């Protein structure tokens, strides 16, 4: 699980991760289907079709809005973790290219292009 610079994961990030795990289960989907199945017969209990539709529209809109916010947070953190790993791979590859290709102008050029493409700063002055 990704964390910020000091290694601390915020309470919201922990909550978003737990919520994402919770809603990604098959039984949560079945719970949603059950909600719709319970709502459908309420048509006969409510005096007006508009009220009946308003109930399900409001409920689903609220749930969708909250889930999108939570899942977006989880996705952003997952993307950040993948990017961090890719940067580490690019940095390692660049270091390897620097050690192997000291005599090759093409490899030095390719190394500079790789570092520029991924936004890595040059640690050596003779890159």
Backbone atoms as SQL, in Angstrom:
CREATE TABLE atoms (id INTEGER PRIMARY KEY, chain TEXT, resi INTEGER, resn TEXT, atom TEXT, x REAL, y REAL, z REAL);
INSERT INTO atoms VALUES
  (1, 'A', 1, 'UNK', 'N', 0.843, -1.173, 0.000),
  (2, 'A', 1, 'UNK', 'CA', 0.000, 0.000, 0.000),
  (3, 'A', 1, 'UNK', 'C', 0.890, 1.239, 0.000),
  (4, 'A', 2, 'UNK', 'N', 0.665, 2.170, -0.910),
  (5, 'A', 2, 'UNK', 'CA', 1.507, 3.354, -0.991),
  (6, 'A', 2, 'UNK', 'C', 1.351, 4.244, 0.228),
  (7, 'A', 3, 'UNK', 'N', 2.393, 4.974, 0.530),
  (8, 'A', 3, 'UNK', 'CA', 2.335, 5.894, 1.653),
  (9, 'A', 3, 'UNK', 'C', 2.992, 7.199, 1.251),
  (10, 'A', 4, 'UNK', 'N', 2.813, 8.201, 2.090),
  (11, 'A', 4, 'UNK', 'CA', 3.442, 9.472, 1.777),
  (12, 'A', 4, 'UNK', 'C', 4.907, 9.443, 2.209),
  (13, 'A', 5, 'UNK', 'N', 5.565, 10.579, 2.150),
  (14, 'A', 5, 'UNK', 'CA', 7.011, 10.649, 2.326),
  (15, 'A', 5, 'UNK', 'C', 7.462, 10.107, 3.682),
  (16, 'A', 6, 'UNK', 'N', 6.717, 10.395, 4.753),
  (17, 'A', 6, 'UNK', 'CA', 7.159, 9.958, 6.080),
  (18, 'A', 6, 'UNK', 'C', 6.676, 8.550, 6.430),
  (19, 'A', 7, 'UNK', 'N', 6.078, 7.832, 5.474),
  (20, 'A', 7, 'UNK', 'CA', 5.659, 6.456, 5.716),
  (21, 'A', 7, 'UNK', 'C', 4.287, 6.343, 6.356),
  (22, 'A', 8, 'UNK', 'N', 3.615, 7.431, 6.587),
  (23, 'A', 8, 'UNK', 'CA', 2.306, 7.433, 7.235),
  (24, 'A', 8, 'UNK', 'C', 1.203, 7.443, 6.181),
  (25, 'A', 9, 'UNK', 'N', 0.241, 6.580, 6.348),
  (26, 'A', 9, 'UNK', 'CA', -0.895, 6.527, 5.436),
  (27, 'A', 9, 'UNK', 'C', -2.051, 7.240, 6.131),
  (28, 'A', 10, 'UNK', 'N', -2.663, 8.187, 5.447),
  (29, 'A', 10, 'UNK', 'CA', -3.726, 8.967, 6.073),
  (30, 'A', 10, 'UNK', 'C', -4.943, 8.102, 6.376),
  (31, 'A', 11, 'UNK', 'N', -5.742, 8.571, 7.316),
  (32, 'A', 11, 'UNK', 'CA', -6.940, 7.842, 7.710),
  (33, 'A', 11, 'UNK', 'C', -7.893, 7.712, 6.511),
  (34, 'A', 12, 'UNK', 'N', -7.995, 8.763, 5.699),
  (35, 'A', 12, 'UNK', 'CA', -8.861, 8.691, 4.525),
  (36, 'A', 12, 'UNK', 'C', -8.359, 7.658, 3.529),
  (37, 'A', 13, 'UNK', 'N', -7.037, 7.591, 3.327),
  (38, 'A', 13, 'UNK', 'CA', -6.477, 6.604, 2.405),
  (39, 'A', 13, 'UNK', 'C', -6.747, 5.184, 2.896),
  (40, 'A', 14, 'UNK', 'N', -6.610, 4.963, 4.199),
  (41, 'A', 14, 'UNK', 'CA', -6.926, 3.637, 4.758),
  (42, 'A', 14, 'UNK', 'C', -8.407, 3.325, 4.567),
  (43, 'A', 15, 'UNK', 'N', -9.263, 4.319, 4.815),
  (44, 'A', 15, 'UNK', 'CA', -10.698, 4.130, 4.644),
  (45, 'A', 15, 'UNK', 'C', -11.039, 3.830, 3.182),
  (46, 'A', 16, 'UNK', 'N', -10.432, 4.576, 2.264),
  (47, 'A', 16, 'UNK', 'CA', -10.701, 4.376, 0.835),
  (48, 'A', 16, 'UNK', 'C', -10.263, 2.990, 0.386),
  (49, 'A', 17, 'UNK', 'N', -9.142, 2.532, 0.890),
  (50, 'A', 17, 'UNK', 'CA', -8.664, 1.191, 0.538),
  (51, 'A', 17, 'UNK', 'C', -9.617, 0.127, 1.059),
  (52, 'A', 18, 'UNK', 'N', -10.047, 0.275, 2.304),
  (53, 'A', 18, 'UNK', 'CA', -10.998, -0.681, 2.888),
  (54, 'A', 18, 'UNK', 'C', -12.314, -0.661, 2.126),
  (55, 'A', 19, 'UNK', 'N', -12.792, 0.523, 1.789),
  (56, 'A', 19, 'UNK', 'CA', -14.053, 0.636, 1.037),
  (57, 'A', 19, 'UNK', 'C', -13.920, 0.007, -0.339),
  (58, 'A', 20, 'UNK', 'N', -12.791, 0.220, -1.005),
  (59, 'A', 20, 'UNK', 'CA', -12.576, -0.365, -2.336),
  (60, 'A', 20, 'UNK', 'C', -12.575, -1.893, -2.249),
  (61, 'A', 21, 'UNK', 'N', -11.955, -2.426, -1.227),
  (62, 'A', 21, 'UNK', 'CA', -11.959, -3.881, -1.049),
  (63, 'A', 21, 'UNK', 'C', -13.369, -4.387, -0.756),
  (64, 'A', 22, 'UNK', 'N', -14.107, -3.632, 0.041),
  (65, 'A', 22, 'UNK', 'CA', -15.475, -3.998, 0.420),
  (66, 'A', 22, 'UNK', 'C', -16.408, -4.039, -0.791),
  (67, 'A', 23, 'UNK', 'N', -16.379, -2.997, -1.608),
  (68, 'A', 23, 'UNK', 'CA', -17.328, -2.895, -2.724),
  (69, 'A', 23, 'UNK', 'C', -16.921, -3.712, -3.941),
  (70, 'A', 24, 'UNK', 'N', -15.714, -4.260, -3.927),
  (71, 'A', 24, 'UNK', 'CA', -15.287, -5.055, -5.081),
  (72, 'A', 24, 'UNK', 'C', -15.651, -6.535, -4.938),
  (73, 'A', 25, 'UNK', 'N', -16.347, -6.881, -3.895),
  (74, 'A', 25, 'UNK', 'CA', -16.736, -8.277, -3.663),
  (75, 'A', 25, 'UNK', 'C', -18.065, -8.581, -4.357),
  (76, 'A', 26, 'UNK', 'N', -18.234, -9.840, -4.743),
  (77, 'A', 26, 'UNK', 'CA', -19.467, -10.267, -5.423),
  (78, 'A', 26, 'UNK', 'C', -20.683, -10.083, -4.526),
  (79, 'A', 27, 'UNK', 'N', -20.527, -10.321, -3.241),
  (80, 'A', 27, 'UNK', 'CA', -21.679, -10.201, -2.355),
  (81, 'A', 27, 'UNK', 'C', -22.153, -8.746, -2.229),
  (82, 'A', 28, 'UNK', 'N', -21.253, -7.765, -2.421),
  (83, 'A', 28, 'UNK', 'CA', -21.696, -6.373, -2.417),
  (84, 'A', 28, 'UNK', 'C', -22.592, -6.103, -3.624),
  (85, 'A', 29, 'UNK', 'N', -22.222, -6.660, -4.761),
  (86, 'A', 29, 'UNK', 'CA', -23.065, -6.537, -5.956),
  (87, 'A', 29, 'UNK', 'C', -24.436, -7.163, -5.685),
  (88, 'A', 30, 'UNK', 'N', -24.426, -8.316, -5.050),
  (89, 'A', 30, 'UNK', 'CA', -25.696, -8.978, -4.739),
  (90, 'A', 30, 'UNK', 'C', -26.522, -8.135, -3.764),
  (91, 'A', 31, 'UNK', 'N', -25.877, -7.456, -2.851),
  (92, 'A', 31, 'UNK', 'CA', -26.569, -6.550, -1.928),
  (93, 'A', 31, 'UNK', 'C', -27.234, -5.409, -2.704),
  (94, 'A', 32, 'UNK', 'N', -26.548, -4.904, -3.712),
  (95, 'A', 32, 'UNK', 'CA', -27.122, -3.846, -4.560),
  (96, 'A', 32, 'UNK', 'C', -28.330, -4.360, -5.336),
  (97, 'A', 33, 'UNK', 'N', -28.218, -5.570, -5.856),
  (98, 'A', 33, 'UNK', 'CA', -29.350, -6.170, -6.569),
  (99, 'A', 33, 'UNK', 'C', -30.518, -6.358, -5.613),
  (100, 'A', 34, 'UNK', 'N', -30.229, -6.804, -4.388),
  (101, 'A', 34, 'UNK', 'CA', -31.283, -6.983, -3.384),
  (102, 'A', 34, 'UNK', 'C', -31.961, -5.654, -3.070),
  (103, 'A', 35, 'UNK', 'N', -31.193, -4.595, -2.984),
  (104, 'A', 35, 'UNK', 'CA', -31.767, -3.269, -2.739),
  (105, 'A', 35, 'UNK', 'C', -32.764, -2.901, -3.831),
  (106, 'A', 36, 'UNK', 'N', -32.406, -3.140, -5.074),
  (107, 'A', 36, 'UNK', 'CA', -33.313, -2.840, -6.189),
  (108, 'A', 36, 'UNK', 'C', -34.546, -3.739, -6.120),
  (109, 'A', 37, 'UNK', 'N', -34.350, -4.999, -5.778),
  (110, 'A', 37, 'UNK', 'CA', -35.487, -5.923, -5.674),
  (111, 'A', 37, 'UNK', 'C', -36.430, -5.538, -4.539),
  (112, 'A', 38, 'UNK', 'N', -35.887, -4.983, -3.472),
  (113, 'A', 38, 'UNK', 'CA', -36.740, -4.503, -2.376),
  (114, 'A', 38, 'UNK', 'C', -37.424, -3.189, -2.736),
  (115, 'A', 39, 'UNK', 'N', -36.748, -2.377, -3.526),
  (116, 'A', 39, 'UNK', 'CA', -37.310, -1.086, -3.910),
  (117, 'A', 39, 'UNK', 'C', -38.460, -1.261, -4.911),
  (118, 'A', 40, 'UNK', 'N', -38.313, -2.163, -5.850),
  (119, 'A', 40, 'UNK', 'CA', -39.297, -2.309, -6.933),
  (120, 'A', 40, 'UNK', 'C', -40.727, -2.489, -6.421),
  (121, 'A', 41, 'UNK', 'N', -40.999, -3.375, -5.461),
  (122, 'A', 41, 'UNK', 'CA', -42.389, -3.526, -5.009),
  (123, 'A', 41, 'UNK', 'C', -42.906, -2.337, -4.191),
  (124, 'A', 42, 'UNK', 'N', -42.000, -1.453, -3.781),
  (125, 'A', 42, 'UNK', 'CA', -42.460, -0.289, -3.027),
  (126, 'A', 42, 'UNK', 'C', -43.324, 0.625, -3.900),
  (127, 'A', 43, 'UNK', 'N', -43.349, 0.358, -5.174),
  (128, 'A', 43, 'UNK', 'CA', -44.206, 1.096, -6.110),
  (129, 'A', 43, 'UNK', 'C', -45.660, 1.053, -5.646),
  (130, 'A', 44, 'UNK', 'N', -46.058, -0.082, -5.089),
  (131, 'A', 44, 'UNK', 'CA', -47.446, -0.261, -4.662),
  (132, 'A', 44, 'UNK', 'C', -47.719, 0.387, -3.305),
  (133, 'A', 45, 'UNK', 'N', -46.673, 0.736, -2.567),
  (134, 'A', 45, 'UNK', 'CA', -46.834, 1.344, -1.250),
  (135, 'A', 45, 'UNK', 'C', -46.799, 2.868, -1.288),
  (136, 'A', 46, 'UNK', 'N', -46.216, 3.406, -2.325),
  (137, 'A', 46, 'UNK', 'CA', -46.069, 4.852, -2.407),
  (138, 'A', 46, 'UNK', 'C', -47.184, 5.454, -3.255),
  (139, 'A', 47, 'UNK', 'N', -47.672, 6.629, -2.834),
  (140, 'A', 47, 'UNK', 'CA', -48.834, 7.219, -3.509),
  (141, 'A', 47, 'UNK', 'C', -48.547, 7.760, -4.907),
  (142, 'A', 48, 'UNK', 'N', -47.285, 7.922, -5.238),
  (143, 'A', 48, 'UNK', 'CA', -46.973, 8.666, -6.453),
  (144, 'A', 48, 'UNK', 'C', -45.706, 8.085, -7.095),
  (145, 'A', 49, 'UNK', 'N', -45.736, 7.923, -8.405),
  (146, 'A', 49, 'UNK', 'CA', -44.614, 7.356, -9.149),
  (147, 'A', 49, 'UNK', 'C', -43.368, 8.235, -9.023),
  (148, 'A', 50, 'UNK', 'N', -43.551, 9.540, -8.980),
  (149, 'A', 50, 'UNK', 'CA', -42.400, 10.441, -8.864),
  (150, 'A', 50, 'UNK', 'C', -41.642, 10.203, -7.561),
  (151, 'A', 51, 'UNK', 'N', -42.351, 9.997, -6.481),
  (152, 'A', 51, 'UNK', 'CA', -41.716, 9.710, -5.186),
  (153, 'A', 51, 'UNK', 'C', -40.973, 8.386, -5.260),
  (154, 'A', 52, 'UNK', 'N', -41.584, 7.412, -5.876),
  (155, 'A', 52, 'UNK', 'CA', -40.985, 6.081, -6.023),
  (156, 'A', 52, 'UNK', 'C', -39.669, 6.168, -6.792),
  (157, 'A', 53, 'UNK', 'N', -39.679, 6.922, -7.906),
  (158, 'A', 53, 'UNK', 'CA', -38.457, 7.086, -8.699),
  (159, 'A', 53, 'UNK', 'C', -37.416, 7.933, -7.978),
  (160, 'A', 54, 'UNK', 'N', -37.882, 8.953, -7.260),
  (161, 'A', 54, 'UNK', 'CA', -36.973, 9.837, -6.535),
  (162, 'A', 54, 'UNK', 'C', -36.177, 9.069, -5.482),
  (163, 'A', 55, 'UNK', 'N', -36.812, 8.116, -4.839),
  (164, 'A', 55, 'UNK', 'CA', -36.129, 7.329, -3.802),
  (165, 'A', 55, 'UNK', 'C', -34.944, 6.588, -4.399),
  (166, 'A', 56, 'UNK', 'N', -35.143, 5.840, -5.465),
  (167, 'A', 56, 'UNK', 'CA', -34.037, 5.061, -6.035),
  (168, 'A', 56, 'UNK', 'C', -33.015, 5.961, -6.714),
  (169, 'A', 57, 'UNK', 'N', -33.462, 7.012, -7.366),
  (170, 'A', 57, 'UNK', 'CA', -32.523, 7.921, -8.030),
  (171, 'A', 57, 'UNK', 'C', -31.620, 8.618, -7.018),
  (172, 'A', 58, 'UNK', 'N', -32.204, 9.069, -5.923),
  (173, 'A', 58, 'UNK', 'CA', -31.409, 9.738, -4.887),
  (174, 'A', 58, 'UNK', 'C', -30.422, 8.763, -4.253),
  (175, 'A', 59, 'UNK', 'N', -30.899, 7.597, -3.897),
  (176, 'A', 59, 'UNK', 'CA', -30.034, 6.604, -3.249),
  (177, 'A', 59, 'UNK', 'C', -28.872, 6.195, -4.158),
  (178, 'A', 60, 'UNK', 'N', -29.171, 5.900, -5.398),
  (179, 'A', 60, 'UNK', 'CA', -28.104, 5.459, -6.296),
  (180, 'A', 60, 'UNK', 'C', -27.140, 6.596, -6.639),
  (181, 'A', 61, 'UNK', 'N', -27.634, 7.802, -6.746),
  (182, 'A', 61, 'UNK', 'CA', -26.761, 8.940, -7.034),
  (183, 'A', 61, 'UNK', 'C', -25.799, 9.186, -5.882),
  (184, 'A', 62, 'UNK', 'N', -26.285, 9.139, -4.669),
  (185, 'A', 62, 'UNK', 'CA', -25.425, 9.355, -3.501),
  (186, 'A', 62, 'UNK', 'C', -24.372, 8.263, -3.404),
  (187, 'A', 63, 'UNK', 'N', -24.796, 7.019, -3.530),
  (188, 'A', 63, 'UNK', 'CA', -23.850, 5.903, -3.438),
  (189, 'A', 63, 'UNK', 'C', -22.817, 5.989, -4.559),
  (190, 'A', 64, 'UNK', 'N', -23.251, 6.277, -5.765),
  (191, 'A', 64, 'UNK', 'CA', -22.326, 6.385, -6.897),
  (192, 'A', 64, 'UNK', 'C', -21.317, 7.497, -6.679),
  (193, 'A', 65, 'UNK', 'N', -21.786, 8.639, -6.240),
  (194, 'A', 65, 'UNK', 'CA', -20.910, 9.783, -6.001),
  (195, 'A', 65, 'UNK', 'C', -19.839, 9.449, -4.969),
  (196, 'A', 66, 'UNK', 'N', -20.235, 8.857, -3.864),
  (197, 'A', 66, 'UNK', 'CA', -19.278, 8.523, -2.812),
  (198, 'A', 66, 'UNK', 'C', -18.296, 7.438, -3.258),
  (199, 'A', 67, 'UNK', 'N', -18.805, 6.423, -3.949),
  (200, 'A', 67, 'UNK', 'CA', -17.927, 5.349, -4.408),
  (201, 'A', 67, 'UNK', 'C', -16.925, 5.841, -5.442),
  (202, 'A', 68, 'UNK', 'N', -17.350, 6.714, -6.326),
  (203, 'A', 68, 'UNK', 'CA', -16.417, 7.255, -7.319),
  (204, 'A', 68, 'UNK', 'C', -15.291, 8.015, -6.624),
  (205, 'A', 69, 'UNK', 'N', -15.627, 8.812, -5.608),
  (206, 'A', 69, 'UNK', 'CA', -14.598, 9.557, -4.878),
  (207, 'A', 69, 'UNK', 'C', -13.627, 8.603, -4.185),
  (208, 'A', 70, 'UNK', 'N', -14.144, 7.580, -3.530),
  (209, 'A', 70, 'UNK', 'CA', -13.285, 6.631, -2.829),
  (210, 'A', 70, 'UNK', 'C', -12.433, 5.813, -3.801),
  (211, 'A', 71, 'UNK', 'N', -13.052, 5.338, -4.851),
  (212, 'A', 71, 'UNK', 'CA', -12.310, 4.514, -5.810),
  (213, 'A', 71, 'UNK', 'C', -11.288, 5.338, -6.590),
  (214, 'A', 72, 'UNK', 'N', -11.585, 6.600, -6.843),
  (215, 'A', 72, 'UNK', 'CA', -10.622, 7.473, -7.516),
  (216, 'A', 72, 'UNK', 'C', -9.392, 7.668, -6.646),
  (217, 'A', 73, 'UNK', 'N', -9.595, 7.829, -5.346),
  (218, 'A', 73, 'UNK', 'CA', -8.475, 7.959, -4.422),
  (219, 'A', 73, 'UNK', 'C', -7.611, 6.705, -4.460),
  (220, 'A', 74, 'UNK', 'N', -8.251, 5.553, -4.410),
  (221, 'A', 74, 'UNK', 'CA', -7.520, 4.288, -4.439),
  (222, 'A', 74, 'UNK', 'C', -6.764, 4.130, -5.752),
  (223, 'A', 75, 'UNK', 'N', -7.394, 4.469, -6.865),
  (224, 'A', 75, 'UNK', 'CA', -6.753, 4.361, -8.175),
  (225, 'A', 75, 'UNK', 'C', -5.562, 5.308, -8.289),
  (226, 'A', 76, 'UNK', 'N', -5.702, 6.517, -7.772),
  (227, 'A', 76, 'UNK', 'CA', -4.598, 7.485, -7.823),
  (228, 'A', 76, 'UNK', 'C', -3.399, 6.958, -7.054),
  (229, 'A', 77, 'UNK', 'N', -3.634, 6.396, -5.889),
  (230, 'A', 77, 'UNK', 'CA', -2.526, 5.864, -5.100),
  (231, 'A', 77, 'UNK', 'C', -1.888, 4.659, -5.785),
  (232, 'A', 78, 'UNK', 'N', -2.697, 3.828, -6.424),
  (233, 'A', 78, 'UNK', 'CA', -2.152, 2.679, -7.168),
  (234, 'A', 78, 'UNK', 'C', -1.308, 3.172, -8.347),
  (235, 'A', 79, 'UNK', 'N', -1.809, 4.184, -9.057),
  (236, 'A', 79, 'UNK', 'CA', -1.052, 4.761, -10.175),
  (237, 'A', 79, 'UNK', 'C', 0.267, 5.361, -9.697),
  (238, 'A', 80, 'UNK', 'N', 0.235, 6.047, -8.543),
  (239, 'A', 80, 'UNK', 'CA', 1.458, 6.630, -7.986),
  (240, 'A', 80, 'UNK', 'C', 2.470, 5.536, -7.648),
  (241, 'A', 81, 'UNK', 'N', 1.996, 4.426, -7.101),
  (242, 'A', 81, 'UNK', 'CA', 2.889, 3.318, -6.752),
  (243, 'A', 81, 'UNK', 'C', 3.520, 2.719, -8.004),
  (244, 'A', 82, 'UNK', 'N', 2.730, 2.533, -9.052),
  (245, 'A', 82, 'UNK', 'CA', 3.259, 1.994, -10.312),
  (246, 'A', 82, 'UNK', 'C', 4.283, 2.959, -10.904),
  (247, 'A', 83, 'UNK', 'N', 3.976, 4.254, -10.879),
  (248, 'A', 83, 'UNK', 'CA', 4.909, 5.240, -11.420),
  (249, 'A', 83, 'UNK', 'C', 6.219, 5.231, -10.651),
  (250, 'A', 84, 'UNK', 'N', 6.144, 5.101, -9.341),
  (251, 'A', 84, 'UNK', 'CA', 7.354, 5.046, -8.516),
  (252, 'A', 84, 'UNK', 'C', 8.200, 3.832, -8.908),
  (253, 'A', 85, 'UNK', 'N', 7.565, 2.702, -9.126),
  (254, 'A', 85, 'UNK', 'CA', 8.291, 1.488, -9.529),
  (255, 'A', 85, 'UNK', 'C', 8.916, 1.662, -10.915),
  (256, 'A', 86, 'UNK', 'N', 8.172, 2.253, -11.839),
  (257, 'A', 86, 'UNK', 'CA', 8.716, 2.484, -13.182),
  (258, 'A', 86, 'UNK', 'C', 9.906, 3.437, -13.137),
  (259, 'A', 87, 'UNK', 'N', 9.820, 4.461, -12.297),
  (260, 'A', 87, 'UNK', 'CA', 10.945, 5.383, -12.155),
  (261, 'A', 87, 'UNK', 'C', 12.175, 4.671, -11.600),
  (262, 'A', 88, 'UNK', 'N', 11.964, 3.768, -10.643),
  (263, 'A', 88, 'UNK', 'CA', 13.077, 3.016, -10.079),
  (264, 'A', 88, 'UNK', 'C', 13.712, 2.114, -11.144),
  (265, 'A', 89, 'UNK', 'N', 12.881, 1.482, -11.975),
  (266, 'A', 89, 'UNK', 'CA', 13.396, 0.641, -13.064),
  (267, 'A', 89, 'UNK', 'C', 14.179, 1.490, -14.063),
  (268, 'A', 90, 'UNK', 'N', 13.631, 2.652, -14.432),
  (269, 'A', 90, 'UNK', 'CA', 14.313, 3.536, -15.385),
  (270, 'A', 90, 'UNK', 'C', 15.633, 4.032, -14.805),
  (271, 'A', 91, 'UNK', 'N', 15.647, 4.335, -13.519),
  (272, 'A', 91, 'UNK', 'CA', 16.879, 4.799, -12.881),
  (273, 'A', 91, 'UNK', 'C', 17.924, 3.682, -12.880),
  (274, 'A', 92, 'UNK', 'N', 17.484, 2.455, -12.570),
  (275, 'A', 92, 'UNK', 'CA', 18.410, 1.323, -12.592),
  (276, 'A', 92, 'UNK', 'C', 18.951, 1.053, -13.989),
  (277, 'A', 93, 'UNK', 'N', 18.061, 1.128, -14.973),
  (278, 'A', 93, 'UNK', 'CA', 18.483, 0.926, -16.361),
  (279, 'A', 93, 'UNK', 'C', 19.472, 2.011, -16.791),
  (280, 'A', 94, 'UNK', 'N', 19.193, 3.230, -16.381),
  (281, 'A', 94, 'UNK', 'CA', 20.093, 4.337, -16.705),
  (282, 'A', 94, 'UNK', 'C', 21.471, 4.130, -16.080),
  (283, 'A', 95, 'UNK', 'N', 21.473, 3.690, -14.817),
  (284, 'A', 95, 'UNK', 'CA', 22.759, 3.421, -14.157),
  (285, 'A', 95, 'UNK', 'C', 23.515, 2.316, -14.886),
  (286, 'A', 96, 'UNK', 'N', 22.786, 1.251, -15.271),
  (287, 'A', 96, 'UNK', 'CA', 23.410, 0.152, -16.002),
  (288, 'A', 96, 'UNK', 'C', 23.969, 0.643, -17.340),
  (289, 'A', 97, 'UNK', 'N', 23.190, 1.462, -18.027),
  (290, 'A', 97, 'UNK', 'CA', 23.656, 2.016, -19.307),
  (291, 'A', 97, 'UNK', 'C', 24.904, 2.878, -19.095),
  (292, 'A', 98, 'UNK', 'N', 24.946, 3.589, -17.977),
  (293, 'A', 98, 'UNK', 'CA', 26.105, 4.428, -17.684),
  (294, 'A', 98, 'UNK', 'C', 27.357, 3.609, -17.439),
  (295, 'A', 99, 'UNK', 'N', 27.196, 2.471, -16.762),
  (296, 'A', 99, 'UNK', 'CA', 28.365, 1.625, -16.468),
  (297, 'A', 99, 'UNK', 'C', 28.810, 0.831, -17.688),
  (298, 'A', 100, 'UNK', 'N', 27.868, 0.336, -18.467),
  (299, 'A', 100, 'UNK', 'CA', 28.189, -0.516, -19.608),
  (300, 'A', 100, 'UNK', 'C', 28.642, 0.302, -20.805),
  (301, 'A', 101, 'UNK', 'N', 28.016, 1.450, -21.006),
  (302, 'A', 101, 'UNK', 'CA', 28.246, 2.185, -22.229),
  (303, 'A', 101, 'UNK', 'C', 29.122, 3.395, -22.104),
  (304, 'A', 102, 'UNK', 'N', 30.125, 3.353, -21.233),
  (305, 'A', 102, 'UNK', 'CA', 30.983, 4.518, -21.046),
  (306, 'A', 102, 'UNK', 'C', 31.688, 4.932, -22.331),
  (307, 'A', 103, 'UNK', 'N', 31.984, 3.974, -23.201),
  (308, 'A', 103, 'UNK', 'CA', 32.718, 4.276, -24.438),
  (309, 'A', 103, 'UNK', 'C', 31.807, 4.474, -25.642),
  (310, 'A', 104, 'UNK', 'N', 30.515, 4.285, -25.469),
  (311, 'A', 104, 'UNK', 'CA', 29.588, 4.350, -26.597),
  (312, 'A', 104, 'UNK', 'C', 28.823, 5.671, -26.586),
  (313, 'A', 105, 'UNK', 'N', 29.046, 6.470, -27.619),
  (314, 'A', 105, 'UNK', 'CA', 28.346, 7.753, -27.723),
  (315, 'A', 105, 'UNK', 'C', 26.842, 7.537, -27.899),
  (316, 'A', 106, 'UNK', 'N', 26.466, 6.492, -28.647),
  (317, 'A', 106, 'UNK', 'CA', 25.044, 6.201, -28.852),
  (318, 'A', 106, 'UNK', 'C', 24.360, 5.840, -27.538),
  (319, 'A', 107, 'UNK', 'N', 25.020, 5.008, -26.735),
  (320, 'A', 107, 'UNK', 'CA', 24.435, 4.593, -25.466),
  (321, 'A', 107, 'UNK', 'C', 24.354, 5.765, -24.488),
  (322, 'A', 108, 'UNK', 'N', 25.355, 6.645, -24.501),
  (323, 'A', 108, 'UNK', 'CA', 25.300, 7.849, -23.653),
  (324, 'A', 108, 'UNK', 'C', 24.132, 8.731, -24.069),
  (325, 'A', 109, 'UNK', 'N', 23.924, 8.866, -25.388),
  (326, 'A', 109, 'UNK', 'CA', 22.806, 9.661, -25.900),
  (327, 'A', 109, 'UNK', 'C', 21.474, 9.022, -25.496),
  (328, 'A', 110, 'UNK', 'N', 21.386, 7.698, -25.654),
  (329, 'A', 110, 'UNK', 'CA', 20.161, 6.991, -25.265),
  (330, 'A', 110, 'UNK', 'C', 19.895, 7.140, -23.765),
  (331, 'A', 111, 'UNK', 'N', 20.955, 7.107, -22.975),
  (332, 'A', 111, 'UNK', 'CA', 20.807, 7.274, -21.529),
  (333, 'A', 111, 'UNK', 'C', 20.275, 8.665, -21.194),
  (334, 'A', 112, 'UNK', 'N', 20.814, 9.676, -21.841),
  (335, 'A', 112, 'UNK', 'CA', 20.325, 11.050, -21.616),
  (336, 'A', 112, 'UNK', 'C', 18.854, 11.162, -22.008),
  (337, 'A', 113, 'UNK', 'N', 18.482, 10.547, -23.131),
  (338, 'A', 113, 'UNK', 'CA', 17.090, 10.590, -23.581),
  (339, 'A', 113, 'UNK', 'C', 16.162, 9.868, -22.596),
  (340, 'A', 114, 'UNK', 'N', 16.617, 8.715, -22.080),
  (341, 'A', 114, 'UNK', 'CA', 15.823, 7.978, -21.096),
  (342, 'A', 114, 'UNK', 'C', 15.616, 8.812, -19.841),
  (343, 'A', 115, 'UNK', 'N', 16.684, 9.394, -19.343),
  (344, 'A', 115, 'UNK', 'CA', 16.584, 10.191, -18.110),
  (345, 'A', 115, 'UNK', 'C', 15.701, 11.419, -18.325),
  (346, 'A', 116, 'UNK', 'N', 15.794, 12.033, -19.483),
  (347, 'A', 116, 'UNK', 'CA', 14.957, 13.198, -19.768),
  (348, 'A', 116, 'UNK', 'C', 13.484, 12.788, -19.908),
  (349, 'A', 117, 'UNK', 'N', 13.255, 11.630, -20.537),
  (350, 'A', 117, 'UNK', 'CA', 11.879, 11.178, -20.775),
  (351, 'A', 117, 'UNK', 'C', 11.135, 10.886, -19.480),
  (352, 'A', 118, 'UNK', 'N', 11.852, 10.356, -18.492),
  (353, 'A', 118, 'UNK', 'CA', 11.178, 10.008, -17.238),
  (354, 'A', 118, 'UNK', 'C', 11.422, 11.040, -16.148),
  (355, 'A', 119, 'UNK', 'N', 12.138, 12.091, -16.472),
  (356, 'A', 119, 'UNK', 'CA', 12.324, 13.184, -15.520),
  (357, 'A', 119, 'UNK', 'C', 13.323, 12.891, -14.430),
  (358, 'A', 120, 'UNK', 'N', 14.302, 12.049, -14.701),
  (359, 'A', 120, 'UNK', 'CA', 15.338, 11.757, -13.719),
  (360, 'A', 120, 'UNK', 'C', 16.447, 12.790, -13.845),
  (361, 'A', 121, 'UNK', 'N', 16.922, 13.261, -12.719),
  (362, 'A', 121, 'UNK', 'CA', 18.027, 14.212, -12.737),
  (363, 'A', 121, 'UNK', 'C', 19.332, 13.434, -12.878),
  (364, 'A', 122, 'UNK', 'N', 20.285, 14.029, -13.552),
  (365, 'A', 122, 'UNK', 'CA', 21.605, 13.403, -13.679),
  (366, 'A', 122, 'UNK', 'C', 22.356, 13.566, -12.376),
  (367, 'A', 123, 'UNK', 'N', 22.865, 12.451, -11.864),
  (368, 'A', 123, 'UNK', 'CA', 23.620, 12.479, -10.618),
  (369, 'A', 123, 'UNK', 'C', 25.104, 12.652, -10.885),
  (370, 'A', 124, 'UNK', 'N', 25.508, 12.348, -12.093),
  (371, 'A', 124, 'UNK', 'CA', 26.914, 12.486, -12.437),
  (372, 'A', 124, 'UNK', 'C', 27.074, 13.705, -13.348),
  (373, 'A', 125, 'UNK', 'N', 28.156, 14.377, -13.205),
  (374, 'A', 125, 'UNK', 'CA', 28.371, 15.568, -14.017),
  (375, 'A', 125, 'UNK', 'C', 28.797, 15.206, -15.436),
  (376, 'A', 126, 'UNK', 'N', 29.298, 14.003, -15.672),
  (377, 'A', 126, 'UNK', 'CA', 29.808, 13.621, -16.996),
  (378, 'A', 126, 'UNK', 'C', 28.825, 12.722, -17.745),
  (379, 'A', 127, 'UNK', 'N', 27.521, 12.908, -17.556),
  (380, 'A', 127, 'UNK', 'CA', 26.527, 12.044, -18.210),
  (381, 'A', 127, 'UNK', 'C', 26.385, 12.359, -19.659);
